[in-house]
Every structure is written in structure tokens, then in C-alpha cells.
Amino acid sequence: MFRRKIIEEPREPKPKNNRDKIWYKVVVTPTEDSKGIAKEPYTFNVKTDDIEWTMKQYQRNRDPFRWELV
């Protein structure tokens, strides 16, 4: 006889680590573009457990900028 395979309910993926996520307030200052025009700085909030990695990902496919935590 064939045995039935027990299908488990899908579970939410477990976090890769047990660190708690923290809210950060980040000020982004865009650098001057090729025409020498400076853009205004802006602020946003982000919840993450690794701010360095998050900001590297945020910077992808964007004009260069500097960022700092408030």
C-alpha cells in the first residue's frame, strides 16, 4: 500500500537571526549632479536590524548621496 505524505501548513519564514528591528531616522543629502545642481536633503524612517545593509540597498539605482542617522 502507498503511504500518504502528510502536507504541513506553510509557515512564516523564521528570521535569520534573533535581533530585534529598530526604527531609524535617516537624513539623505544628495550630492551635486553632473550639472553642478545640488538637491535638497530629505528625511525618512526605516525599520531594520542592519542599517548599513539597508542603506546600501536603498542607494542602488539612485544618484549618489550621503546619509546620516538623526
Contacts in CASP RR format, 6 or more apart in sequence:
PFRMAT RR
TARGET T0000
AUTHOR 0000-0000-0000
METHOD contacts of the structure
MODEL  1
MFRRKIIEEPREPKPKNNRDKIWYKVVVTPTEDSKGIAKEPYTFNVKTDD
IEWTMKQYQRNRDPFRWELV
17 49 0 8 1.000
19 49 0 8 1.000
20 49 0 8 1.000
21 47 0 8 1.000
21 48 0 8 1.000
21 49 0 8 1.000
22 47 0 8 1.000
22 48 0 8 1.000
22 49 0 8 1.000
23 45 0 8 1.000
23 46 0 8 1.000
23 47 0 8 1.000
24 45 0 8 1.000
24 46 0 8 1.000
24 47 0 8 1.000
24 48 0 8 1.000
24 51 0 8 1.000
24 69 0 8 1.000
25 43 0 8 1.000
25 44 0 8 1.000
25 45 0 8 1.000
25 69 0 8 1.000
25 70 0 8 1.000
26 43 0 8 1.000
26 44 0 8 1.000
26 45 0 8 1.000
26 46 0 8 1.000
26 51 0 8 1.000
26 55 0 8 1.000
26 67 0 8 1.000
26 68 0 8 1.000
26 69 0 8 1.000
26 70 0 8 1.000
27 41 0 8 1.000
27 42 0 8 1.000
27 43 0 8 1.000
27 67 0 8 1.000
27 68 0 8 1.000
27 69 0 8 1.000
27 70 0 8 1.000
28 41 0 8 1.000
28 42 0 8 1.000
28 43 0 8 1.000
28 44 0 8 1.000
28 65 0 8 1.000
28 66 0 8 1.000
28 67 0 8 1.000
29 41 0 8 1.000
29 65 0 8 1.000
29 66 0 8 1.000
29 67 0 8 1.000
29 68 0 8 1.000
30 38 0 8 1.000
30 39 0 8 1.000
30 40 0 8 1.000
30 41 0 8 1.000
30 63 0 8 1.000
30 64 0 8 1.000
30 65 0 8 1.000
31 38 0 8 1.000
31 63 0 8 1.000
31 64 0 8 1.000
31 65 0 8 1.000
31 66 0 8 1.000
32 38 0 8 1.000
33 39 0 8 1.000
33 63 0 8 1.000
43 70 0 8 1.000
46 54 0 8 1.000
46 58 0 8 1.000
48 54 0 8 1.000
51 69 0 8 1.000
55 67 0 8 1.000
59 65 0 8 1.000
END
